[in-house]
Amino acid sequence: LTQTEMEVATAGSQGHDGRPVLLSAEQVQQFLVDGYLVLPSVLPLSFHQDLFKETEAMFAAESNPGNNIMPRIASLTQVFQQPNFVGAITSLLGNAYMIHPHRHCHESLPGRQAQLWHKDSYFGYTQPRSHMPRWLMGMYYPQDTSIAMGPTAIMPRSQYYASGKGDKNRRLATLPADWMVQEKNLTCSAGSIVIISYDIWHRGTANVSKDMRFMFKFQFVRTEEPRVPSWHFQQTGTNTSNSNLSPECLQWTLPLTPQTCTSTTTTTTTSTLRCNTGDQQVDALLSSMSNCDSTPTTTTTTTTTTLKSTVDALLEKQLAKPPINGDLSRVFLVKGAANRVSDALVVHLLEFLK
C-alpha cells in the first residue's frame, strides 16, 4: 500500500476547524440498536453538484477506477473531513480509526434491477464478524436520491442476524420473517453520508427513473481497544434507577475489579403506649413516666456485598431478560462486549440497554 492508500484519522487532526462534532450518548445508543446513522452535509450544495458532474465526466471517459477513486476525485477528501462525519466515526471507532484502502463508486443507471439482500464481504479474505462496532461503512450521495432512483435499502437491526450458514450464504432474496425487521429506503438529500454497521443486511433497489445516481462507499476500521468513551460523554454520575447495585459499583473506573459495595438502610418506626387502661392510678403513673407519648425508634441496617465484578452482575441481569419482539440485539451485544472490550465500556453499554 502506498502512503495515500492507508490513512489514519485522529480527533482534532481533521475537520474544517479542527474540532470534530462528537455524537451524543443517545446517538451512539441509536446506532448500536438500529445499525445506521444519517449525517447531513455542512458543505454547500454547489460542492456536491460539482463533484457529481466531475464523476459523471470520469465515467463517460474511462472505466470505474475502483480503489483509485480518491485520487481521481480529489474533492472526496473534503467530504470525509467534515467535522460531523469525523466526529461520528471517532465516536463509534475511537480516535485512531483507519480509512480502509478498499473503496468504490457505485453507479446506478436507469433500468438497473434490485439487488439481493446481502452483507458485504471483508474484501479479499474471511474475517469473523463482530457484534461490536469495529468495521463501519460510509456511503456518500452527491445528488438528491429519490425512491424512483433506486436508493440503498437497509434492514435496521439486522446486523445482529446471520443466515445460518455464515458468510457462505450472505445473499438472500428475502429475509426470514422471524427476524421481525422492516426495510428502510435511504432516500436522502445531496451531500448526505449514511454510516452503517458493516454487518447490516442491505441492497441496491431498482432504478425506475430516468436519472443516474452515484454512491461512494468507503470503509472505516477500529485499530485499538476502547478504554474511555470516545463520544460526547459527561461524567455526571451513573443512572442507577433501574439497577439493584449501589452507586459505587457503577462508577466509570479502570480497571473494574471485584469490589465491596455497602448500602445502608434507615427505618423509622413509631411505638405508642395506651394510657387509657381504665385504672386511673395506672394511667396517672404512665403519664408521669411520659410513656403515653409517641416514641420514634430508628433502626439502621448495614449490608455489605462483595461482587465478583460489576460486569458479571450486569451481564447476568441483562442476559436473563427475554428478547422483546424477537430483538436479540441486547443479548448479542452483551455477549460480544464481554469478550472483546474493556469492562468499563461493557458497563456503559449495558446501562444504555436497560
C-alpha positions as CSV (number, residue, x, y, z in Angstrom):
1,L,0.0,0.0,0.0
2,T,1.2,3.5,-0.7
3,Q,1.0,6.2,1.9
4,T,-2.1,7.7,0.4
5,E,-3.9,4.4,0.4
6,M,-3.8,3.9,4.1
7,E,-4.8,6.9,6.2
8,V,-5.2,7.3,9.9
9,A,-7.6,9.9,11.1
10,T,-7.3,11.3,14.7
11,A,-9.6,13.6,16.6
12,G,-8.6,17.2,16.1
13,S,-6.5,16.5,13.0
14,Q,-9.4,16.7,10.6
15,G,-12.4,18.9,10.2
16,H,-12.7,22.4,9.0
17,D,-11.9,24.0,12.3
18,G,-10.0,21.0,13.9
19,R,-12.9,20.2,16.2
20,P,-14.9,17.1,15.3
21,V,-18.5,17.1,16.3
22,L,-18.9,14.0,18.5
23,L,-22.0,12.0,18.8
24,S,-24.2,12.2,21.8
25,A,-24.8,9.2,24.1
26,E,-28.3,8.9,22.6
27,Q,-26.9,8.8,19.0
28,V,-24.4,6.1,20.0
29,Q,-27.2,4.2,21.5
30,Q,-29.4,4.6,18.4
31,F,-26.5,3.3,16.2
32,L,-25.9,0.3,18.4
33,V,-29.6,-0.7,18.2
34,D,-30.5,0.3,14.6
35,G,-27.2,-0.1,12.9
36,Y,-27.2,3.2,11.0
37,L,-27.0,7.0,11.2
38,V,-27.7,9.6,8.5
39,L,-25.5,12.7,8.6
40,P,-26.3,15.9,6.6
41,S,-23.6,17.8,4.8
42,V,-22.1,21.0,6.1
43,L,-20.7,21.8,2.6
44,P,-22.6,24.0,0.2
45,L,-24.9,22.3,-2.4
46,S,-22.7,23.6,-5.2
47,F,-19.8,21.5,-3.9
48,H,-21.8,18.3,-4.3
49,Q,-23.2,19.4,-7.7
50,D,-19.7,19.9,-9.0
51,L,-18.5,16.6,-7.6
52,F,-21.4,14.8,-9.3
53,K,-20.5,16.4,-12.7
54,E,-16.8,15.5,-12.3
55,T,-17.8,11.9,-11.5
56,E,-20.2,11.8,-14.4
57,A,-17.4,13.0,-16.8
58,M,-15.0,10.5,-15.4
59,F,-17.4,7.6,-16.0
60,A,-18.0,8.8,-19.6
61,A,-14.3,9.0,-20.4
62,E,-13.0,5.9,-18.6
63,S,-14.0,2.8,-16.6
64,N,-14.7,2.8,-12.9
65,P,-11.4,3.5,-11.1
66,G,-12.3,1.2,-8.1
67,N,-9.9,1.7,-5.2
68,N,-8.3,4.6,-7.0
69,I,-11.4,6.8,-6.8
70,M,-9.9,9.2,-4.2
71,P,-7.0,10.4,-6.4
72,R,-9.4,10.7,-9.4
73,I,-12.0,12.7,-7.5
74,A,-9.8,14.7,-5.1
75,S,-12.7,16.7,-3.6
76,L,-13.9,13.5,-1.9
77,T,-11.2,14.2,0.7
78,Q,-13.3,17.2,1.9
79,V,-16.4,15.1,2.2
80,F,-14.8,12.8,4.7
81,Q,-13.2,15.6,6.6
82,Q,-16.4,17.3,7.6
83,P,-16.5,17.8,11.4
84,N,-19.8,16.0,11.9
85,F,-18.5,12.9,10.0
86,V,-15.1,12.8,11.7
87,G,-16.8,13.2,15.0
88,A,-19.3,10.4,14.3
89,I,-16.7,7.9,13.2
90,T,-14.4,8.9,16.1
91,S,-17.4,8.4,18.5
92,L,-18.0,4.9,17.1
93,L,-14.5,3.6,16.4
94,G,-12.2,5.6,18.6
95,N,-9.7,8.3,17.8
96,A,-7.3,6.2,15.9
97,Y,-9.7,4.8,13.3
98,M,-8.3,3.8,9.9
99,I,-9.8,4.5,6.5
100,H,-9.6,1.1,4.7
101,P,-7.9,1.2,1.3
102,H,-10.9,-0.5,-0.4
103,R,-13.4,2.0,-1.6
104,H,-15.8,2.0,-4.6
105,C,-18.1,4.3,-6.5
106,H,-21.4,2.6,-7.3
107,E,-23.2,3.8,-10.4
108,S,-26.9,3.1,-10.7
109,L,-28.2,3.7,-14.2
110,P,-31.8,3.9,-15.2
111,G,-33.3,0.4,-15.6
112,R,-31.0,-1.2,-13.0
113,Q,-32.6,-4.1,-11.3
114,A,-32.8,-4.5,-7.5
115,Q,-30.0,-6.5,-5.8
116,L,-30.4,-9.4,-3.4
117,W,-30.2,-8.7,0.3
118,H,-26.6,-9.2,1.3
119,K,-23.8,-8.4,3.7
120,D,-20.5,-7.2,2.2
121,S,-17.5,-9.5,2.5
122,Y,-14.3,-8.4,4.1
123,F,-12.7,-7.8,0.7
124,G,-10.2,-10.4,-0.2
125,Y,-10.2,-12.5,3.0
126,T,-12.5,-14.1,5.6
127,Q,-12.8,-12.4,9.0
128,P,-15.1,-13.3,11.9
129,R,-17.9,-10.8,12.2
130,S,-18.3,-8.9,15.5
131,H,-21.3,-7.5,17.1
132,M,-19.2,-4.6,18.4
133,P,-18.7,-1.5,16.2
134,R,-15.3,-2.5,14.7
135,W,-15.9,-2.1,11.0
136,L,-18.2,0.5,9.5
137,M,-19.3,1.7,6.1
138,G,-19.8,5.3,5.0
139,M,-22.0,5.9,2.0
140,Y,-21.9,9.3,0.4
141,Y,-24.6,10.5,-2.1
142,P,-23.6,13.6,-4.1
143,Q,-27.1,14.0,-5.5
144,D,-30.7,14.1,-4.1
145,T,-31.7,10.4,-4.1
146,S,-35.4,9.7,-4.5
147,I,-37.2,6.4,-4.2
148,A,-37.5,6.1,-8.0
149,M,-33.7,6.4,-8.4
150,G,-33.2,3.1,-6.6
151,P,-31.7,4.2,-3.3
152,T,-29.8,1.9,-1.0
153,A,-32.2,-0.1,1.3
154,I,-31.2,-1.4,4.7
155,M,-32.9,-3.6,7.3
156,P,-32.3,-1.7,10.6
157,R,-31.3,-4.0,13.5
158,S,-30.4,-6.9,11.1
159,Q,-26.7,-6.5,11.8
160,Y,-27.2,-9.0,14.7
161,Y,-28.6,-11.7,12.5
162,A,-26.9,-14.3,10.2
163,S,-28.4,-16.5,7.6
164,G,-27.5,-19.6,9.5
165,K,-24.7,-20.6,7.1
166,G,-22.2,-17.8,7.9
167,D,-20.5,-15.9,5.1
168,K,-21.1,-18.8,2.7
169,N,-24.7,-17.7,2.4
170,R,-24.6,-13.9,2.8
171,R,-27.1,-13.2,-0.1
172,L,-30.8,-13.8,0.3
173,A,-33.8,-13.0,-1.8
174,T,-35.9,-12.4,1.3
175,L,-35.0,-12.2,5.0
176,P,-36.6,-14.6,7.5
177,A,-39.9,-13.3,8.9
178,D,-39.0,-14.2,12.4
179,W,-36.2,-11.6,12.3
180,M,-39.0,-9.1,12.5
181,V,-37.1,-6.4,10.7
182,Q,-38.5,-3.8,8.2
183,E,-37.0,-2.4,5.1
184,K,-35.9,1.2,5.1
185,N,-35.1,3.0,1.8
186,L,-32.3,5.6,2.3
187,T,-33.7,8.4,0.3
188,C,-31.7,11.5,1.1
189,S,-30.6,15.0,0.1
190,A,-27.4,15.8,-1.8
191,G,-24.3,15.5,0.3
192,S,-25.7,13.1,2.9
193,I,-23.5,10.4,4.4
194,V,-25.1,7.3,5.8
195,I,-22.9,5.4,8.3
196,I,-24.0,1.7,8.6
197,S,-22.8,-1.3,10.5
198,Y,-20.7,-3.3,8.2
199,D,-22.8,-6.4,9.0
200,I,-26.2,-4.9,8.3
201,W,-28.3,-6.5,5.6
202,H,-28.7,-4.1,2.7
203,R,-29.2,-3.9,-1.1
204,G,-29.4,-1.5,-4.0
205,T,-33.0,-1.1,-5.1
206,A,-34.3,-0.8,-8.7
207,N,-33.7,2.5,-10.6
208,V,-37.0,3.2,-12.3
209,S,-36.3,6.8,-13.0
210,K,-34.6,8.5,-16.0
211,D,-31.7,9.7,-13.8
212,M,-28.3,8.2,-12.9
213,R,-27.2,8.2,-9.3
214,F,-23.8,7.7,-7.6
215,M,-23.0,6.3,-4.2
216,F,-19.4,6.4,-2.9
217,K,-18.7,3.6,-0.5
218,F,-15.8,3.8,2.0
219,Q,-14.8,1.6,4.9
220,F,-13.6,2.6,8.3
221,V,-11.9,0.3,10.8
222,R,-11.2,0.4,14.6
223,T,-7.5,0.0,15.3
224,E,-7.4,-0.2,19.1
225,E,-9.5,-1.4,22.0
226,P,-11.6,1.3,23.7
227,R,-10.5,2.5,27.2
228,V,-12.7,5.5,27.6
229,P,-15.8,6.9,25.8
230,S,-14.9,8.4,22.5
231,W,-18.3,10.1,22.1
232,H,-19.6,13.1,23.9
233,F,-19.7,11.7,27.4
234,Q,-20.3,13.6,30.6
235,Q,-19.4,12.0,33.9
236,T,-22.4,13.2,35.9
237,G,-23.0,10.0,37.8
238,T,-24.4,6.7,36.6
239,N,-28.1,6.3,36.4
240,T,-29.0,3.5,38.8
241,S,-32.7,4.0,38.9
242,N,-33.2,0.6,37.2
243,S,-30.3,-1.2,39.0
244,N,-30.1,-3.0,42.3
245,L,-26.4,-2.2,42.6
246,S,-25.2,0.6,44.8
247,P,-23.7,3.7,43.0
248,E,-20.1,2.9,43.9
249,C,-20.4,-0.4,41.9
250,L,-21.3,1.5,38.7
251,Q,-18.6,4.2,38.6
252,W,-16.5,4.6,35.5
253,T,-13.3,3.3,36.8
254,L,-10.5,1.3,35.2
255,P,-9.9,-1.5,35.7
256,L,-13.1,-2.7,37.2
257,T,-12.0,-5.1,39.9
258,P,-14.1,-7.2,42.5
259,Q,-15.2,-4.6,44.9
260,T,-17.2,-4.3,48.1
261,C,-20.5,-2.4,47.8
262,T,-22.1,-1.2,51.0
263,S,-25.7,0.0,51.4
264,T,-27.2,1.5,54.5
265,T,-31.0,1.4,55.2
266,T,-32.5,3.5,57.9
267,T,-36.0,2.6,59.1
268,T,-38.1,4.8,61.4
269,T,-40.9,3.1,63.4
270,T,-43.2,4.7,66.0
271,S,-44.5,2.9,69.1
272,T,-47.3,4.3,71.2
273,L,-48.5,3.1,74.7
274,R,-52.1,3.3,75.6
275,C,-52.8,5.4,78.6
276,N,-56.4,4.6,79.0
277,T,-56.3,1.4,80.9
278,G,-59.4,2.0,82.9
279,D,-57.4,2.3,86.1
280,Q,-56.9,6.0,87.0
281,Q,-53.9,5.2,89.2
282,V,-52.2,3.2,86.5
283,D,-53.0,5.9,83.9
284,A,-51.6,8.6,86.1
285,L,-48.4,6.6,86.7
286,L,-47.9,6.0,83.0
287,S,-48.5,9.7,82.2
288,S,-45.9,10.7,84.8
289,M,-43.4,8.5,83.1
290,S,-44.1,10.1,79.7
291,N,-44.8,6.7,78.2
292,C,-48.0,7.9,76.7
293,D,-46.2,9.9,74.0
294,S,-45.3,8.5,70.6
295,T,-41.7,7.5,70.8
296,P,-39.8,7.2,67.4
297,T,-37.4,4.3,67.2
298,T,-34.6,4.4,64.5
299,T,-33.1,1.2,63.2
300,T,-30.0,1.3,60.9
301,T,-29.1,-1.8,58.9
302,T,-25.9,-2.0,57.0
303,T,-25.5,-4.6,54.3
304,T,-22.1,-5.4,52.7
305,T,-22.0,-7.3,49.5
306,T,-18.8,-8.3,47.7
307,L,-19.3,-8.7,43.9
308,K,-17.2,-10.9,41.7
309,S,-17.2,-8.0,39.3
310,T,-19.6,-5.3,38.2
311,V,-19.6,-6.7,34.7
312,D,-20.6,-10.2,35.7
313,A,-23.5,-8.9,37.7
314,L,-24.8,-6.8,34.8
315,L,-24.3,-9.5,32.3
316,E,-26.3,-11.9,34.4
317,K,-29.1,-9.4,34.8
318,Q,-29.3,-8.4,31.1
319,L,-29.0,-12.0,29.7
320,A,-31.8,-13.1,32.0
321,K,-34.2,-10.8,30.2
322,P,-36.2,-12.4,27.3
323,P,-35.9,-11.0,23.8
324,I,-38.5,-8.4,23.1
325,N,-40.3,-8.8,19.8
326,G,-37.6,-11.1,18.5
327,D,-34.9,-8.5,19.1
328,L,-31.8,-10.3,20.2
329,S,-29.5,-7.3,19.9
330,R,-29.3,-6.9,23.7
331,V,-28.1,-10.5,24.1
332,F,-25.7,-10.4,21.2
333,L,-24.2,-7.1,22.1
334,V,-23.6,-8.1,25.7
335,K,-22.0,-11.4,24.7
336,G,-19.8,-9.7,22.2
337,A,-18.8,-7.0,24.5
338,A,-17.9,-9.4,27.3
339,N,-15.3,-11.0,25.1
340,R,-14.0,-8.1,23.1
341,V,-13.8,-4.8,25.1
342,S,-12.8,-3.4,28.4
343,D,-15.2,-4.0,31.4
344,A,-15.8,-0.3,31.7
345,L,-17.3,0.0,28.3
346,V,-19.4,-3.0,28.8
347,V,-20.9,-1.4,31.9
348,H,-21.7,1.7,30.0
349,L,-23.3,-0.1,27.1
350,L,-25.4,-2.2,29.5
351,E,-26.6,0.9,31.2
352,F,-27.7,2.1,27.7
353,L,-29.7,-1.1,27.1
354,K,-31.6,-1.0,30.4
